[in-house]
Amino acid sequence: MRISESRAKAEGRAQVRPTAEGWKQAMGDDGRPQLQFTAKARVSQPPVHLADLTLDERAAKLKEMGLPGFRAKQLSVHYFQHYTTDPEAMSDLPKDRRAEIAEVMFPKLLTEVKRLTTDNGDTVKFLWRLFDGSLVESVLMRYPGRVTLCVSSQCGCGMNCPFCATGQAGLTRNMSAAEILDQIVQANRVIAEGGLGGKRRDGGHDAERVSNIVFMGMGEPLANYKRVMNAVHRMVDEAPEGLGMSARGITISTVGLVPGIKKLTEEGVPVTFALSLHAPDDELRDEMIPVNSRWKVDEALDAAHAYYVKTGRRVSIEYALIKDMNDHGWRADMLARKLNARGRGWVHVNPIPLNPTPGSVWTSSEPDVTAEFIDRLESAGVPTTLRDTRGKEIDGACGQLAATE
């Protein structure tokens, strides 16, 4: 009998095994779930966009067109501050060349296919079609005092986690930095047009825009490290080179790509780092999170703690609570022991009630089980906050993004 099954039996609880429900999980020659760290061969890449370039690179590209370099700043203002790529709105550019400039610097990256709203308009899910026909989703959410956008970083995902809708189709390709950024710019445009629950209801007068980014949409961000970090640098670059956002309002999540965590630690950008753990024991996590076959729980936690030590930024542990699978009391105790063994004050746990995906029989933990799990963590001195599941009604919550029409 497996250790987890014997412990569950001692608690008088079942131990459900994580198997793909409603779809066939891709398996490798070794009999393990197949992992994809790179895109399929000969995949076309999107055209170069202004947002892929630094301000100096934009100026150089414009000079190649016979235009003065200062036009780069003007174009950057239009895109990053006015959220427009419409040449007719760019009255400060030469009229006879506006269309040409826009075509070169602003190739069409994301076309809105569908928009769904819930929470009285305060949550909006977008379905985007990319230049090659690939579909991705992002979710815009207004909270008191902030506006958060959950962005995608890959078309599909190669991590093959059996409880996540995104991973069911595998990885098509990495998204470019500009494709990632365009999700934010287009969201800001929607907000400016009153498309997020209408006008502000808190009495504020400042123009509202996206203030927080979470890389928790489609894809594994650290498997697309270079493009994701290029996008992050554009997010935090001062206007008009970038969006002028605070790095502390940006959260990068991973299922545990340890080499990527180590690179992020040395990046020098104080983003918030989140580790999607979902199980404290390798026995279960090997099956829940296939990448655990490469880097075990303790390796991922060591890398996460090193991020805290280097940056001083508290780490978030994401933990999807699944009924009778990973919500046993002894697992809460084990998680607390492993976190506290690395020190106090370095980590915060976010339990998340599982969001159902089509065809799956798995469901979220019962309320009393959830409460006990949280209580055990807090009793051990681990700060814990039950995560909101915004967007569940429109399949826009964590693990539900599948990008289907």
C-alpha positions in Angstrom: 0.0 0.0 0.0 1.3 3.5 -0.8 2.2 5.7 2.1 -0.5 8.2 1.2 -3.2 5.5 1.1 -2.3 4.1 4.5 -2.3 7.6 6.0 -5.7 8.4 4.4 -7.0 5.1 5.7 -5.8 6.0 9.2 -7.8 9.3 8.9 -10.8 7.5 7.7 -10.5 9.3 4.3 -10.2 8.1 0.7 -7.1 8.8 -1.3 -8.0 9.6 -4.9 -5.2 9.1 -7.5 -4.7 11.9 -10.1 -5.5 10.5 -13.5 -6.6 12.4 -16.6 -10.4 12.7 -16.7 -12.2 13.3 -19.9 -9.1 13.4 -22.1 -6.1 11.2 -23.0 -2.9 12.3 -21.4 0.1 12.2 -23.7 2.7 9.7 -22.4 6.4 9.3 -23.3 8.3 6.1 -24.1 9.2 5.8 -20.4 5.5 5.5 -19.5 5.5 8.9 -17.8 3.4 11.9 -18.8 5.1 13.7 -21.7 6.7 17.1 -21.0 7.2 19.7 -23.7 9.7 22.5 -22.9 10.1 23.8 -26.5 7.6 24.6 -29.3 6.9 22.2 -32.2 9.5 22.3 -35.0 9.1 24.9 -37.8 6.5 27.0 -35.9 6.0 30.4 -37.5 6.8 33.3 -35.1 4.8 36.5 -35.0 6.1 39.6 -36.8 8.3 42.0 -34.8 6.2 44.7 -33.0 7.1 48.0 -31.4 6.6 46.3 -28.0 9.3 43.7 -28.8 11.9 46.5 -29.0 13.6 48.9 -26.6 13.2 52.6 -27.3 16.6 52.7 -29.0 15.8 49.7 -31.2 12.5 51.4 -32.2 14.4 54.6 -33.2 16.9 52.5 -35.2 14.1 50.7 -37.1 12.4 54.0 -37.9 15.7 55.5 -39.2 15.9 52.5 -41.6 12.6 53.8 -42.9 14.1 57.2 -43.4 12.4 58.7 -40.4 13.9 60.7 -37.5 14.6 58.7 -34.3 12.4 61.0 -32.2 9.3 59.4 -33.8 10.0 56.3 -31.7 9.0 58.3 -28.6 5.8 59.5 -30.3 4.8 56.0 -31.3 5.5 54.7 -27.9 3.3 57.3 -26.3 0.5 56.3 -28.7 0.8 52.6 -27.8 1.8 52.5 -24.1 -0.1 55.6 -22.9 -3.0 56.1 -25.3 -3.5 52.3 -26.1 -3.9 52.9 -29.8 -2.4 51.5 -33.0 -4.8 53.5 -35.2 -2.8 55.6 -37.6 -5.7 58.1 -38.0 -5.3 58.9 -34.3 -1.6 59.8 -34.7 -1.9 63.4 -35.8 1.7 64.2 -34.7 3.0 61.8 -37.5 3.5 62.8 -41.1 0.1 62.3 -42.7 1.4 60.7 -45.9 3.3 58.0 -43.9 1.1 57.2 -41.0 -0.4 54.1 -42.5 3.0 52.8 -43.5 4.5 53.5 -40.1 1.6 51.8 -38.3 1.9 48.7 -40.6 5.6 48.3 -39.8 5.6 49.1 -36.1 2.2 47.8 -35.1 1.5 44.5 -37.0 -1.8 42.9 -35.8 -1.0 40.5 -33.0 -4.3 39.9 -31.1 -7.8 39.9 -32.6 -10.6 39.7 -30.1 -12.9 36.7 -30.8 -15.1 36.6 -27.8 -15.7 38.5 -24.6 -17.5 37.1 -21.5 -18.4 39.0 -18.4 -19.5 38.1 -14.8 -19.4 39.6 -11.3 -21.6 42.6 -12.4 -19.1 43.3 -15.2 -16.0 43.4 -12.9 -14.6 40.2 -14.4 -14.0 39.9 -18.2 -12.6 37.0 -20.0 -11.1 37.6 -23.5 -10.5 35.0 -26.2 -7.8 36.2 -28.6 -6.9 34.9 -32.0 -3.2 35.3 -32.8 -1.6 35.9 -36.2 -1.3 32.2 -37.0 -4.8 31.3 -35.8 -3.7 30.1 -32.4 -6.2 30.9 -29.6 -5.3 32.2 -26.1 -7.3 33.7 -23.2 -6.7 36.4 -20.6 -8.9 37.5 -17.7 -9.4 41.1 -16.4 -10.6 41.6 -12.9 -11.4 44.7 -10.9 -10.9 44.5 -7.1 -11.2 47.3 -4.6 -8.1 49.5 -5.1 -6.6 47.5 -8.0 -7.2 46.1 -11.5 -5.6 42.7 -12.2 -5.0 41.0 -15.5 -4.3 37.3 -15.8 -2.1 36.9 -18.9 -1.1 34.0 -21.1 2.5 33.4 -22.0 2.2 30.3 -24.3 -0.2 28.9 -26.8 -1.2 25.9 -24.8 1.1 24.3 -22.3 3.5 21.4 -22.3 3.5 20.7 -18.6 0.7 18.1 -19.0 -0.9 18.4 -15.5 -4.0 16.2 -15.5 -6.3 18.6 -13.6 -5.6 21.7 -15.8 -7.7 22.4 -19.0 -4.9 24.4 -20.6 -2.5 21.4 -20.7 -4.9 19.0 -22.5 -3.9 20.2 -26.0 -0.2 20.4 -25.3 2.1 23.2 -26.4 1.7 24.9 -29.8 4.3 27.6 -29.4 5.7 30.3 -27.1 4.1 33.8 -27.3 6.3 36.7 -28.2 7.0 39.6 -25.7 4.7 41.8 -27.7 1.9 39.3 -27.7 2.1 39.1 -24.0 2.1 42.9 -23.7 -0.7 43.5 -26.1 -3.0 41.6 -23.8 -2.4 44.5 -21.3 -2.6 47.3 -23.8 -5.9 46.0 -25.2 -7.2 45.5 -21.6 -6.3 49.1 -20.8 -8.2 50.2 -23.9 -11.3 48.3 -22.8 -11.1 49.9 -19.3 -10.7 53.4 -20.9 -13.8 52.7 -22.9 -15.8 51.7 -19.8 -15.8 48.0 -20.6 -14.9 46.8 -17.1 -18.0 47.3 -15.0 -18.6 50.8 -16.2 -17.0 53.8 -14.5 -15.2 53.6 -11.1 -17.5 53.3 -8.2 -15.0 54.3 -5.5 -15.2 58.1 -6.3 -11.7 58.1 -7.8 -10.9 60.6 -10.6 -7.6 59.2 -11.9 -7.8 57.2 -15.1 -8.1 53.5 -14.3 -5.7 51.0 -15.8 -4.3 47.5 -15.2 -2.2 47.8 -12.0 -1.4 44.1 -11.3 -0.3 41.3 -13.6 -0.4 37.6 -12.8 1.3 35.1 -15.2 -1.3 32.5 -14.4 -3.1 32.2 -17.7 -2.2 29.7 -20.4 1.3 28.3 -20.4 4.3 27.8 -18.1 6.0 31.2 -17.9 9.5 29.9 -17.0 9.4 27.6 -20.1 9.2 30.8 -22.2 11.7 32.6 -20.0 13.4 35.1 -22.4 10.2 36.4 -23.9 8.4 36.6 -20.6 11.2 38.6 -19.1 11.4 40.9 -22.1 7.7 41.6 -21.6 8.2 42.2 -17.8 11.0 44.7 -18.6 8.6 46.5 -20.9 6.0 46.5 -18.2 8.2 48.2 -15.6 10.1 50.5 -18.0 9.2 54.1 -17.5 6.7 55.6 -19.9 6.9 56.0 -22.8 9.5 53.2 -23.3 7.1 50.9 -21.5 4.0 50.8 -19.3 5.6 52.2 -16.1 4.2 49.6 -13.8 5.5 48.5 -10.4 7.4 45.2 -10.5 5.9 44.4 -7.1 2.5 44.2 -8.8 3.7 41.5 -11.2 3.4 37.8 -10.2 5.3 35.1 -12.1 4.0 31.6 -11.4 5.6 28.2 -12.1 4.9 24.6 -11.5 8.5 24.1 -10.4 11.0 24.6 -13.2 14.0 25.0 -10.8 16.6 26.3 -13.4 14.1 29.0 -14.4 13.5 29.9 -10.7 17.3 30.3 -10.3 17.5 32.5 -13.3 14.6 34.7 -12.0 16.4 35.0 -8.7 19.4 36.6 -10.5 17.2 38.8 -12.8 17.2 41.8 -10.6 13.5 42.7 -11.1 11.6 42.4 -7.7 8.5 40.7 -9.1 6.4 38.5 -6.8 7.2 34.8 -7.3 4.6 32.1 -6.9 5.2 28.3 -6.8 2.2 26.1 -7.8 2.9 23.3 -5.4 -0.4 21.4 -4.9 1.2 18.6 -2.9 4.0 18.5 -0.3 5.0 14.9 -0.9 6.8 13.6 -4.0 4.6 10.4 -4.1 1.5 12.4 -5.0 3.2 15.4 -6.8 4.9 13.1 -9.3 1.5 12.2 -10.6 -0.2 15.6 -10.2 2.6 17.7 -11.6 4.6 15.7 -14.1 7.6 18.1 -14.0 8.1 16.8 -10.4 9.8 13.9 -12.1 12.6 16.3 -13.0 12.7 18.6 -9.9 11.3 17.3 -6.6 9.3 19.1 -4.0 12.4 20.0 -1.8 14.4 21.2 -4.8 11.5 23.5 -5.8 11.1 24.8 -2.2 14.9 25.3 -1.9 14.9 27.4 -5.1 11.8 29.4 -3.9 13.5 30.1 -0.6 16.6 31.2 -2.3 14.5 33.7 -4.3 13.3 35.2 -1.0 16.8 35.3 0.4 18.2 37.1 -2.7 15.3 39.5 -3.3 13.6 40.0 0.1 10.3 39.3 -1.7 7.9 36.9 0.1 7.1 33.8 -1.9 3.5 32.6 -2.6 2.7 28.9 -2.5 -0.4 28.1 -4.7 -2.2 25.0 -3.6 -5.4 23.8 -5.4 -7.5 21.9 -2.9 -8.9 18.8 -4.6 -11.4 16.6 -2.7 -9.8 13.4 -1.2 -6.7 13.9 -3.3 -4.4 16.5 -1.7 -6.5 18.0 1.1 -5.7 15.6 3.9 -4.8 17.0 7.3 -1.5 15.3 7.4 -0.5 17.0 4.1 -1.2 20.4 5.6 1.1 19.4 8.5 3.8 18.2 6.1 3.6 21.4 4.1 3.9 23.5 7.2 6.9 21.5 8.4 8.7 21.8 5.1 8.1 25.6 4.9 9.1 26.2 8.5 12.2 24.1 8.2 13.5 26.8 5.8 12.7 29.7 8.2 9.7 31.9 9.1 8.3 35.0 7.3 9.5 34.0 3.9 6.3 32.4 2.5 2.6 32.8 2.2 0.2 29.9 1.2 -2.8 30.5 -1.0 -5.1 27.5 -1.0 -7.5 27.6 -4.0 -10.7 25.6 -4.2 -10.3 23.5 -7.4 -12.1 25.0 -10.4 -13.8 22.2 -12.4 -12.8 21.5 -16.0 -15.0 19.8 -18.7 -15.2 16.1 -18.4 -13.4 15.9 -15.0 -15.0 14.2 -12.0 -12.6 16.0 -9.6 -14.1 18.7 -7.4 -13.1 21.1 -4.8 -12.7 20.2 -1.1 -15.6 20.3 1.2 -15.8 23.6 3.3 -15.0 21.9 6.6 -12.0 20.1 5.1 -10.8 23.4 3.6 -11.2 25.1 6.9 -9.2 22.4 8.7 -6.4 22.5 6.1 -6.1 26.2 6.6 -6.3 26.0 10.4 -3.5 23.4 10.5 -1.2 25.7 8.5 -2.1 28.8 10.5 -1.6 26.9 13.8 1.9 26.0 12.6 2.6 29.7 12.1 2.3 29.7 8.3 0.4 32.8 6.9 -2.5 31.4 4.8 -5.2 33.1 2.7 -8.0 31.2 0.9 -7.8 32.5 -2.8 -10.8 34.0 -4.5 -12.1 32.0 -7.5 -13.2 34.9 -9.7 -14.4 34.0 -13.2 -15.5 30.4 -12.5 -18.9 31.0 -14.1 -17.3 31.9 -17.4 -14.5 29.3 -17.2 -12.0 32.1 -16.5 -10.6 30.9 -13.1 -7.3 29.2 -12.4 -6.9 26.0 -14.5 -10.0 26.6 -16.6 -8.5 28.5 -19.6 -8.8 26.3 -22.6 -9.2 28.8 -25.5 -12.1 27.3 -27.4 -14.6 29.1 -29.5 
